[in-house]
Amino acid sequence: LSVASLEDPVVMSKIRQSLREKHARHIADLRAYYDSEIQSLKQQLEAWCNLSVLSRCDQLDSALNEASAHIKALENKNNQLEKQVADWRERFCALSDSSKALQERLEEMRTSHKEKDNSISRLQSRLRELEEAFEKAYKLSDNKNTRLQEENKMFQNLLGEYESLGKEHERVKDTLNSTENKLLDANTEISDLKRTILKLEAQLKQVEHENALKLRH
């Protein structure tokens, strides 16, 4: 373009119009390019987010399955402990009833033993009286053989009864000792059962606590 053309208003107007058009096309091209880049980045970001979400979902699902399995194991252990506690309580009640029956039997045997002791004491007193009477009768008359024989017979019978009661008394003492030993063993087993039940109940509470924590988690 010559200097004269540049000074022409019409030419300058066309030049400015052409520049504006080029500038507009350049701006449009830039906008289209950046819009395309932004759209591509958005797509990449969405794809990455989807993969991240899916990975996190897989992790959470795995953790949920593990927690469910642990909770189920705790529930099974809880049920097992509850069954054991019920069994031990039933056994404890049975032993308590048996101990009570043994205690009553022991009291009855003690009463019977006391009565037999009294009977033996009375027989011993009677035996001494007969011995004294026998000695007096023997000293008073040697001609009373018939009476002495009868009294001797009575004495022998009484002596036999005394020996029989003595043997029964020994049997009662042995039975009483055996019953006391059984009662002691029963009380010892009851104490062991009480400790076992307390231990099982403590384990049961701990399992229930862990189960509650897992369920809350």
HELIX and SHEET records of a PDB file:
HELIX    1   1 VAL A    3  LEU A    6  1                                   4    
HELIX    2   2 PRO A    9  LEU A  140  1                                 132    
HELIX    3   3 ASN A  145  ARG A  216  1                                  72    
END                                                                             
